[in-house]
Amino acid sequence: MTPDRRSFLLAGGATVAGLLTPETAAADPTADAKKFIAEHESQVRPLEVEASLAWWRANISGRDDDFKKKEDAQNKIDAALSDKTTFTKLEALKKAKDGGSLEDPKLARQVDLLYLAYLEKQVDPALLKKITSKANAVEQQFNIFRAKVDGKEMPDSEVRNVLKNSTDSTIRQKVWEASKGVGGAVEADLKELVSLRNEAAKKLGFPNFHAMTLTLNEQRGDELIKLFDDLDALTREPFTKAKEDIDTRLSKKIGVAVAELMPWHYHDPFFQESPAVYDANLDTPFDKADLLKLCQDFYKGIGLPIDDVIARSDLKEKKGKSPHAFCTDIDREGDVRVLANIVNNEYWMGTMLHELGHAVYSSKNIPKALPYVLRAEAHILTTEGVAMQFERFSKSRPWLEKMGVAMTAPNAFEEAAIKTQRNQLLIFSRWCQVMLRFEKGMYEDPAQDLGKLWWDLVEKYQQVKRPKGRSAPDYASKIHICSAPVYYHNYMMGQLFASQVHHTIAKELYKGTEPRAVTYISDKRVGEFMKAKVFAPGRTLDWKGLTRHATGEDLNPQSFAKDFQG
């Protein structure tokens, strides 16, 4: 779930006190707005394509020269968006828009979005370059890092395999600790990056970078915390019960008393996924399956073919390449690509359905008739939601059987998959609590003991014990904290969106069918629904408006609750 290189400024409508003045009033707002947008697109669009390609190449190769080109490309965009004269013109347009002088809603929306994109860059260019350089260095460290155990390098897939299958606690601990080594490698750079980000935010009138990023993404901190407090109350008891069952099963499988279970016993480095603790092995059906063909057949069957995306993608592990997965829209003209490191197991089946979910919600299916500025996903949470909506089928027995995947013990698989999916939703919800609250705390008070803050939150929300006497920057080993800051809460909101859209499809297209039994397979109505209700608006709607457009309701946890309670 590493994010793609989409802008994190998918917001509009927020203002910052003192930036708009009477002197910046526009004479002919409509004409001026059209002219400004045309000039912006002429100048910035080629730079964004250049930066997307440079970012792609750097993540494929891991080479110093490619990361330098990536950094240079981002600096060009920053220079264009930081121009003070240009921003003054945009301020005038924003004032006119807020005063009701722009009657065309698409024109007004573009002004809002551009205002926020330019606003973020209204700091000293030298500071912007420092931020880009430091972020680039941290990202490169993650790309080239490989856990090293007893002198041997281990790719990410091997780390996951050991944590999933080994019954030797000593080996598990070694591998877990080795996987956290990247935190130590980037800790100093991350702390400097946090300081630089906060410095930039304060220069723009925000208390810190976390508060600024939420505002620029059309989100309010108080509303966000309330939503997550509500989710905490909703999930705390069922999560505790689910974890008791998981701990009992892990204890028996690994031969460790429940009271002695530690972070390295939970099958992934952060306990953000459900451990494979049930009798059926969810990986077995995928041992000999063609994961790419399954994805191609599925998406084609619902009227959202992705063959061209696969042809442009880079999907196998290699040295220097990013060990994660992401989808990127290079040009908003249909050049959409996926980077992955496919292994034949359930994790990568879900991951490929996820990333290709991003791909179908891109300029492949967002109407070309929309202006360039609006030709993108409504918000990061909505594209994550679509990806998660499709990802869930990797644990669906009905989906697998209808797709022709052979299962030697289908009943056992289904029982395990249902429990694993339920646990996954609960576990991920608690993990997102940690991420949201840690980043908020880190940017509000970066001088505090961040290691203590991290483990305090892990113990509270995930109920995982901190290793005794451990003093290491484990928080810094999570790539999103370094390279996709103040992003992770959108994954959880995406889960809510995924459940809500899926339940709406079940209700409207499969009347009377239990949502869990709805698989979409070979039903082009699903593709048409997604195009009309989710993809077509692009960024003409904010995330709240799109949720109402797609589901008829505001974003809420009711459908999500049914998914983990059912």
Phi, psi and omega in degrees: 000027172294131185291154177277181182272056173267158176295142176269005180258062182267048186233172177192154172098344180280149177232160177240125185303136174093347182277334181256127184234160179301333182289348185258022180289139180272142181285307178236086190305315183296311179296317181295321180295314179299318180294316181298314182296320179297317180293320177301311182297319180298322183273315192271327183304312178299326180292323179292321177295315178301317181293321179298316179294320179294320179296318178299310182297320181296320180287337176283318188263322186075006185283149179301316183294326178289323177290329176293319177296321177298315179296315180299320181295318179294324179297326178295318177296314180300320180297319180293318183282342182269356182301123186292320181296316179297319181294326177299317176298319182291324175302318179297319179293321179296320178296318179296317179298313181295335178274002177087015184275350177253104186278334180286114184298326179291323178294316179297319180296318179297320178298317178301311183295316180292323178303315181290322179297318179285324182304316183302333186264006182278054176229174181306125180306326179296323178292319177301318180295322178298316180297314180297317181296315182292317178298321179296317180296319179294316180298321179295322178301318178295321182293322185268346183291136170226133177302140181237121181237122181052041176082359182251130177284142180235124173294163183303322181296325179287323175302313180297322181296316179296314181294337181274325192244337185289142175254007180264107184297328180295315179293318179302315181296317179302314183291318178299312181296322179296321180294335179277355183300333179297333178299316178294326181292330185249357187307309183297317179295321179297315180298321177294321179296319177300316179298316180295318179297317178295321178301315179296317181298317181294327177295336179264006175094009179262152180292329180194174184294324180298312179297320180297314184296321177298315180299317181291344178253022175061035180231148179249133183301318182293320178294322181294313180296321178298315178301316182286331172295319177297319178294323177301312180296323182290326188256345189302308183292311178297327177294316181301317179294316180297320182290327176300318178294316179299314181298320179298316181290319177298318181303315180291319184292320185265342180080038179232137179299147181306319182294344182257004178295136183234174184306327183283002178264359190258018167076346170215157190299341185237002186053048176257356179234160181282126177298149179276087187247001183263165188300319180282139177270113183293344179280335188306314181299342185259000183305317183242011181281151174267096186300320180294317180295321177302316179295314181299315181295318182295307183294324176296321183296332179262011176083021179230064186297147184230018182303319181294327177295313179302319182297331183267353192272167177234113199237001182242151180296143170199158184298136178089336182285148175306132181277004185258203179218143176199165174239143178222141176259107189292315193226004185058025177237007178113356176278088183246136186222157176235134169255131180208173179222069194295133170231146184284085175206175184293323180304313183281336171297312178296320181296318180290321174299322179296305184295324178285340169295318172302318185297319181286337174262072184204194180293355171296324186233351171283129189304132177296340180291341179289145175302153183308315183298330182262358185271064180202174181298150181301322184193159178298326181289330181284323177289324175295322179298315178299316179300318180290326178303317180277328182302325187297341183292344179295343179250018183255115177300313179302321180294313182296317181295317179291335177275358176084019178277125182286136177230125182284332180224073187299322181294317179294320178299314183297316180299314180293320183294319179297315179294319181294319179296316177300312180297322181300314180297317180292314181298316182294322177301316181290323178296321180294330174300318180298312183297313180300310187286330177292311182298319178302312180294321182297315182283332177286326181214077184291346181277349181290172176286097185291328177298318178294316178303315181302307185286331173301316181289320178299316180293321183289311189265328181258348180058040177248133184285141173284141177297132183298129176076003182286129177229090182208150181281065184298330177301327184284353179275358176266115189300327183297324180298327180273310193254346177223065188293146177053044183244325197295328180300335179292334174297316181292317177296327174297322177299320177297316179297317180300312180297318184294317179292317181298316179294327176294317177298316180300320182288316188274325184258334184235055189312123177088355181271135175301128183309325181295334182272353182278121185245348180072347193305128177058026180246098183291348174298328180295313178300320179294320177300311182298319179298312186285318189268334185243312188279317191304322182293340184056231179258016177294335177248147170281179186294328178292315180295321180293320179299317178293321180297320185278326189238348182080005181222161171289159177300129182207164185268007187297312180295321177301317180297321178296326182290326180265348178266336186289000000 
